[in-house]
Amino acid sequence: MEQDSTVIETIELDTIMATSPQTKNDILLDADSLLLAYPSSESTLFPKQFPQQFKKKYQTEEFNYDKNKPKVSIAAKINKLIKRFLEKIFGKIDFKYEKDVINFLAILIIAVALYFIIYFFIRKGGLGIFGTKNKKVSTNPKELAEDIHEINFGKIIAEKEQQGKYREAIRYQYLYVLKKLTDKNLIEWIPEKTNKDYVKEFQHPTLMYPFQHLSAIFDYVWYGEFPITSTHYLKYKNQFNDFTI
């Protein structure tokens, strides 16, 4: 019986292989529905619904992949940021002088930024055209070899006055003030300190502002390198002499 079954299966297989291609395909399709060209399904279909105007979401700058788009200037970027900011506050802006208003605000913002930058440099002592650097009060050893407590200020100031070296005389006038403040323990004399360091350190209730004024004179004359006449020097000298502790 097993041989007869094998013979029958062989005959049926030979019969299928010997049939025409069309008949063969019909037999295979009937055997396996997965090979159907248009198979049917009993599943329920739910078509996808897209929201209206969904394309607008993909029209923003983030989805712009055009590599050849023109470069946007900094001014244009600032104008765009200002417009977005105003629209968040007032809603959509659309009036006759919109461009002029935005340009004005952009110029105003740039001007304010420059003001604070310049102000920062001035507060830090200045660089280049913004002012002089915050230099030390003391000079190099060749100019001031003695200790501040060993200098005969009366003698050296008189010599500078006779020689007409009024800028150097002002410098020693200011150093003499620092010596007197140090003797009273109102400041701590350190050669590496600047005149502005001493101004911050000196917090006397009645002498603070006069000392700031003398420091400004010293800074103007010595570091500003402005030539002064005997008349100017006499005026400044009287102000230094009026500073009593």
C-alpha positions in Angstrom: 0.0 0.0 0.0 2.8 2.4 0.8 4.3 1.9 -2.6 0.9 2.5 -4.3 0.6 5.8 -2.4 4.0 6.9 -3.4 3.3 6.0 -7.0 0.1 8.0 -7.0 1.8 11.1 -5.4 4.5 10.9 -8.0 1.9 10.7 -10.8 0.0 13.7 -9.5 3.2 15.8 -9.2 4.2 14.8 -12.7 0.8 15.8 -13.9 1.0 19.2 -12.3 4.5 19.9 -13.8 3.3 18.8 -17.2 0.3 21.1 -17.3 0.4 24.5 -19.0 1.7 27.6 -17.0 -1.8 29.0 -16.7 -3.3 25.8 -15.3 -0.3 25.5 -13.0 -0.9 29.0 -11.6 -4.5 28.3 -11.0 -3.6 25.3 -9.0 -1.0 27.2 -6.9 -3.4 30.1 -6.2 -6.0 27.7 -5.1 -3.5 26.1 -2.8 -2.2 29.3 -1.1 -4.3 32.4 -0.9 -1.3 34.5 0.0 -0.3 34.5 -3.7 -3.6 36.1 -4.8 -3.1 39.3 -6.7 -5.9 41.0 -4.8 -6.6 39.1 -1.6 -9.7 40.0 0.3 -9.7 40.9 4.1 -12.4 41.0 6.7 -10.6 43.7 8.7 -12.3 47.1 9.1 -10.4 50.0 7.5 -10.1 53.4 9.3 -8.9 56.1 6.8 -6.4 58.6 8.3 -7.8 62.1 8.7 -5.3 65.0 8.3 -6.0 68.4 10.0 -6.9 71.3 7.8 -4.0 73.5 6.7 -1.5 71.0 8.0 1.0 72.1 5.4 1.5 75.4 7.2 3.4 73.6 9.9 6.1 72.6 7.5 6.4 76.0 5.9 8.5 77.6 8.7 12.2 78.4 8.6 13.0 75.1 10.4 11.8 73.1 7.4 13.5 75.2 4.8 16.2 73.0 3.3 17.1 75.3 0.4 20.9 75.5 0.6 21.1 78.4 -1.8 19.0 80.8 0.2 20.5 84.3 0.7 22.3 85.2 3.9 20.3 87.3 6.4 22.1 90.3 7.8 22.4 91.0 11.5 20.2 94.0 11.2 17.5 92.0 9.5 17.7 89.4 12.2 17.4 92.0 14.9 14.4 93.5 13.0 12.8 90.1 12.8 13.3 89.5 16.6 11.8 92.9 17.4 8.8 92.2 15.2 8.2 88.8 16.8 8.4 90.4 20.3 5.9 93.2 19.4 3.5 90.7 17.8 3.6 88.6 21.0 2.5 91.7 23.0 0.2 93.6 20.5 -0.7 90.8 18.1 -0.2 91.0 14.4 1.4 94.3 13.3 0.2 95.7 10.0 0.3 99.4 9.7 1.8 102.1 7.4 4.9 102.9 9.4 5.7 99.3 10.6 9.1 99.2 9.0 10.1 102.6 10.3 9.1 101.8 13.9 11.0 98.5 13.8 14.1 100.1 12.4 14.0 102.8 15.1 13.7 100.3 17.8 16.6 98.3 16.4 18.8 101.5 16.3 17.7 102.3 19.9 18.7 98.8 21.1 22.1 99.0 19.4 22.7 102.5 20.9 21.9 101.3 24.4 24.1 98.3 24.0 27.0 100.5 22.8 26.4 102.8 25.7 26.8 100.0 28.3 29.9 98.6 26.6 31.6 102.1 26.7 30.4 102.6 30.3 31.9 99.2 31.2 35.3 100.1 29.8 35.2 103.5 31.5 34.4 101.9 34.9 37.2 99.4 34.4 39.7 102.2 33.9 39.3 102.4 30.1 41.3 101.1 27.2 42.5 103.0 24.2 40.2 105.8 23.2 37.9 105.1 26.2 40.4 106.4 28.7 43.6 105.7 30.6 44.4 102.4 32.2 44.0 102.0 36.0 47.7 102.4 36.9 49.5 102.1 40.2 50.1 105.2 42.3 53.7 104.3 42.9 56.3 104.6 40.2 59.2 102.4 39.3 62.2 102.2 41.6 64.3 104.6 39.5 61.7 107.3 40.0 60.8 106.5 43.6 63.6 104.6 45.4 62.7 105.7 48.9 59.9 104.4 51.1 56.9 106.6 51.3 57.5 107.2 55.0 61.1 108.3 54.4 60.4 110.9 51.8 60.9 114.5 52.7 57.8 115.7 50.9 58.2 119.4 51.8 61.6 119.5 50.3 60.9 117.5 47.1 57.7 119.3 46.4 59.5 122.7 46.7 62.2 121.4 44.3 59.6 120.3 41.7 57.9 123.7 41.9 61.1 125.6 41.4 61.9 123.5 38.4 58.5 124.0 36.9 57.7 120.3 37.0 54.2 120.8 38.2 52.9 117.4 37.1 55.5 115.7 39.3 54.7 118.1 42.1 51.1 117.1 42.0 52.1 113.4 42.2 54.1 114.0 45.4 51.2 116.1 46.8 49.0 113.1 46.3 51.6 110.7 47.8 51.8 112.9 50.8 48.1 112.7 51.3 48.3 108.9 51.2 51.1 109.0 53.8 49.0 111.0 56.2 46.1 108.7 55.8 48.3 105.7 56.4 49.7 107.3 59.5 46.2 107.7 60.8 45.4 104.0 60.0 42.7 105.2 57.6 44.2 103.2 54.7 46.8 100.6 54.2 49.7 101.7 52.0 50.7 99.1 49.5 52.8 100.2 46.4 50.9 97.8 44.2 47.5 99.4 44.9 46.0 101.9 42.4 44.5 105.3 43.3 41.0 103.8 42.7 41.8 101.1 45.2 42.5 103.7 47.8 39.3 105.6 47.0 37.3 102.4 47.5 39.2 101.7 50.8 38.8 105.1 52.3 35.3 105.4 53.7 35.6 108.4 56.1 32.2 110.1 56.6 33.4 113.7 56.0 36.7 113.3 54.1 35.6 110.6 51.6 34.4 113.1 48.9 37.3 115.6 49.3 39.7 112.6 48.9 37.9 111.4 45.8 38.3 115.0 44.4 42.0 115.0 45.0 42.3 111.5 43.5 40.5 112.8 40.4 43.0 115.8 40.2 45.9 113.4 40.4 44.5 111.0 37.8 43.8 113.9 35.4 47.2 115.6 35.8 49.5 112.6 36.1 47.9 109.8 34.1 46.2 112.1 31.7 49.5 113.7 30.9 48.0 117.2 30.5 50.4 120.1 30.8 49.4 122.5 33.6 50.5 126.1 34.1 51.6 127.7 37.4 48.1 129.1 37.8 46.6 125.7 37.5 49.1 124.2 39.9 48.5 126.9 42.5 44.8 126.1 42.4 45.4 122.4 42.8 48.0 122.9 45.5 45.6 124.9 47.6 43.1 122.1 47.4 45.7 119.6 48.6 46.7 121.9 51.5 43.0 122.3 52.5 42.7 118.5 53.0 43.3 118.2 56.7 42.9 115.1 58.8 
